[in-house]
Amino acid sequence: MLTPEKKQEKTYKILFMPFNVSVDVPAGTKILEAAKKGNLPLKASCGGQGTCGDCVVQILDGSYTAKSSAALSNHLISEGYALACQTEVNDNLTVQLPQFEELMIKSDVGSKFFTQEENISGILKHDPVLRSVTLTLPAPTLEDNYSDIKRLEREFCKATGKTNPRFTYSFMTKVAETVRDEDGRVLAIYLDLPSQPIIVDIAPASTKKSFYGIACDIGTTTVSLYLVDMSGGRIVDTASSLNQQIKCGEDIISRINYAQKPGHLNELRDLIVLTINRLIDKTIQKAGIPHENIHYASFSGNTTMIHLLMALEPDYIREEPYVPTFNRVPLFQARDLGLRMHPEASVHCSPSVGSYVGGDITAGILCTPMLKDAKRTSLFIDAGTNGEIVVGNKDWLMTCACSAGPAFEGGGIKCGMTATAGTIEKIAMTAKGDIIYNVINGVKPKGFCGSGMVDLIAELYVHGYIDRHGKFRESAPKERICRNENGPAFLIEEAKNTFWRKDIVITERDIANLIRTKGAIFAACSLILKNVGLRFEDIDALFIAGGFGRYLNIENAIRIGLLPDLDRDRFHYVGNSSLFGAYLILLCEKNKELADEISDSMTYIELNTEPAYMNEFTGSLFLPHTDMDLFPSVRKLFDDTNNDLK
Amino acid sequence: MLTPEKKQEKTYKILFMPFNVSVDVPAGTKILEAAKKGNLPLKASCGGQGTCGDCVVQILDGSYTAKSSAALSNHLISEGYALACQTEVNDNLTVQLPQFEELMIKSDVGSKFFTQEENISGILKHDPVLRSVTLTLPAPTLEDNYSDIKRLEREFCKATGKTNPRFTYSFMTKVAETVRDEDGRVLAIYLDLPSQPIIVDIAPASTKKSFYGIACDIGTTTVSLYLVDMSGGRIVDTASSLNQQIKCGEDIISRINYAQKPGHLNELRDLIVLTINRLIDKTIQKAGIPHENIHYASFSGNTTMIHLLMALEPDYIREEPYVPTFNRVPLFQARDLGLRMHPEASVHCSPSVGSYVGGDITAGILCTPMLKDAKRTSLFIDAGTNGEIVVGNKDWLMTCACSAGPAFEGGGIKCGMTATAGTIEKIAMTAKGDIIYNVINGVKPKGFCGSGMVDLIAELYVHGYIDRHGKFRESAPKERICRNENGPAFLIEEAKNTFWRKDIVITERDIANLIRTKGAIFAACSLILKNVGLRFEDIDALFIAGGFGRYLNIENAIRIGLLPDLDRDRFHYVGNSSLFGAYLILLCEKNKELADEISDSMTYIELNTEPAYMNEFTGSLFLPHTDMDLFPSVRKLFDDTNNDLK
């Protein structure tokens, strides 16, 4: 019997790495659409036309039809790279998202600094609020037949000297079985809060891998996380990735704007929670730990990021009089936010100072010696997407914020990127104009990160290839200047030597962008010092944190006017102090109190309402500055070389 | 073109009332299966053979094929009643489950007793831990630009005199918008805990219906609930229903047994949570209140019921040395248990004394004047499925428990039922042997509840129709004695006059069952008094709580030997004291402390290990007792009537 042939819609499974997320889609779907369906961030700034090359993926397994494209060299195509917007699904595929390769934890340098007790204001001792105690409960009898909780409480108070503990619900549900299965030898995991201890979990006394914490810095561009063994305070593993909110806007203001549409606030919350959960998954899978064994999270981040993490309306942050919902918050629970940890795990957020100076800064100050001495005054600069400046000492602290933009983290820079494998992180130029660079992991270069950008602009300037406005000069080597629809650009590496087989360049637009960013930061530093009647020379130490990859060349940062022209030994690049500060709070409860004191004692200056700021900013839109007297070492360099750029 | 005819499976929607739960099933499904699919409790003790008549439902809307059945009269069939196991679905149907008609709140009588301050040990004043305060926040300015939380905290502390409040997560998510939408006029709802106030919610200051609580007694058979307006403490509505766990076993021990199989503990938890949630839904829908506005729950129940509510392993309760997980628990959150209230609503459970004397008893004692006077000694009897006895006064309290069984709540009694519309709650017999009865709501009778059973056995005994063992005597009127597969039975009402068109009878087995139940309770009372060296005459007041419907006839309860033969004015039927005690705890925080003191001060006697109990019990398996000297008024009655039953 004849039956009408029905079009049977076949579906295929796309496994997206490194997230290990599977998405089922009908045959013929574009990989870009599949990624969207799986809520996986895959940008396509050309809107899926196949021209921008943003959505490049690598197909690790499965068959597909390779398509040549202007945005993709044949060499890459032969290695399995494909444009997600141009590739149809006709098989089960395993797809790698190269944008999400592991970021280099930017505290590698910093952490060496941090781990010396004399270098920081925080305490390095392992004395956390989340603790454990081994208890031995005698078996109950008809004479001693108190409830399990009562008998555990009795031994707990005996062992710790504490009184009147509280219990979480999930602890309650496990206590009867655990005590009996282990013949009374158990590990009680508790929060040693000053008001009342809270017993949060119970485990066999013999268990290793019982209780862990995470410290996490939520940056506007990058999210970085430590997995910490709370029994000794050791950092077990680290991970970081782009903040997936980035598809909703690159800076704070554009995220706040995005949040104004219905449903968008929850979407932003979901994206940051997803980002964090994937970092958690990655570290605990490697360490072989169940989610349930993470009992504490210490977050730091700017005020907007923490508001978005909690799905709090951020609109009032950007509107005069710039009032956030909170500066200091109590401990929440992981389940409040949907974090994949023990559902009743405590969540701490570093206290913020105001709408534009967040917990990343109070945590960061913990990682400097600023509070150790009243005689030495320091300047702290966190040059992330938002730039924050703190000046002060043991007796006083003053702070302000400026909108630096995401340039140093690769945002808006043609070949800019955050620091991952393939990133150019150091650049030098020989006298002949040859370029020498250092690539993370030693692979073929893909682009450059913040520290590479600082090097590059400094070298272009010192060699006389760009003028004080950042425009290319006649003296720039002709063979390196190229022009296309993005305007003039300087060639750093030819396509044939790069990973993507595309030229790595820096455009005049990029340089202008970076000058605005460094100008905003320097202007904020100048202004805050003037406010307290100090000059740069009065600063005894200068701490630089933020999105510069692993190596910031201080000399070059001075040459471009990002940092003031002080004795070089006063500078300290501290890396991701926000993350390390969050770790310090996890490690030792006293650091939490210290962070609260920092947040309470800081005076905030609102630059938005400070007319002098615009003058300072305008003066800073030069290399290194309109006022060359501020940069005597740069002037001297040009004097020595008879260069006409002073 | 020919296409093969495909059998299109039609589905229909069955709406089950009074739960308002819809279930979609394919055509031809039996209603009983649809009920199972919807997790609706509908018993069928014959296994769906159409013989027991347990699964009778009433079809309110939709067409179906009426089937005659031995278990269902034509009269009922004509009124839309049908056996769920015999009726196939071939239309969208609305089906009423008659077993779940609203139970009569059994505290109707009791609450009159409770509402007199001199009658209870608890405090009737409205002074709860859940409170509200109206605040007016001035608009922020550049000079006063503290965070929303800080500004609210400032006004809160000013208004209440409290310091350092904590905040819940959900409060945080609402504060910015609410404060701005209401121009700063807001209602802060907070827990006035002695350690630290916790602000749990925020509402416009103008809102009525802002914050509510529930008080709930979780009985083994019946669950009863008050919805309480926490702004004044008024009981807004009441509801009760069968505990849906009943399908997993009628008494505590059978539930604990049931819980031993994998997954069953969670099933039991889900069933009780479902029962409570449906009672919540019912009351708040009527009152027009969203779930989110219920911020507090005060539960009382026996130790097993509270363990099952929390999905705590109950096995150790029944095993020597009878150790429960807890007696006193901290406040949990509604979301811990899946209760449909504000997710962060606080859940309090009355403290228990041990495995067999639970929070229903500590709450119950609050509703008696036992703690008011050291000179007057009282006896408190809670005759639910589990029987608990307390004896004592202001200076001391002693307690024990016995397994009474669910007979007085209708369990295991052929025509027994809990008190709903159609229940015979009072029975009297004239000298000629005519039966007069009182039916709740005045409809045709369906069966009888505990108070009706007490009346009936007393009347049968006093009229000489049953002997002291509860067996029918020759003198019983022949026309009322019937025999079937259940053995001999006494006819109370003929089928033609009853709701179900089936004879309402009491069988010899029923009577034996009730004698065991009353015997267990009386034996426990005797034993506990002997333990403290008291006789019944030393008891100044006797309080009876529990599952007897609205009217317990004390005279009849003495005649059958359920209660001791004391001056009648010493007896007080207090109804559902567990529920009212839970309400008192909701109403006034001091009552919570009082309940804790009661639980701490009570001495528990374990009858399971007391050999003398069996002797007492054996002596109590007669009407009224083997020792007639204990019941002089009953002896005198028979002396007066020359009856030979003394």
Interface residues (C-beta under 8 A of the other chain):
Chain A: M1 L2 T3 P4 P140 T141 L142 D144 N145 Y146 S147 D148 I149 K150 R151 R166 F167 Y169 M172 T173 V175 A176 E177 R180 S195 Q196 M310 A311 L312 E313 Y316 E320 P321 Y322 V323 P324 T325 F326 N327 R328 V329 P330 F332 Q333 R335 D336 L337 G354 E606 T609
Chain B: M1 L2 T3 P4 P140 T141 L142 D144 N145 Y146 S147 D148 I149 K150 R151 R166 F167 Y169 M172 T173 V175 A176 E177 R180 S195 Q196 M310 A311 L312 E313 Y316 E320 P321 Y322 V323 P324 T325 F326 N327 R328 V329 P330 F332 Q333 R335 D336 L337 G354 E606 T609
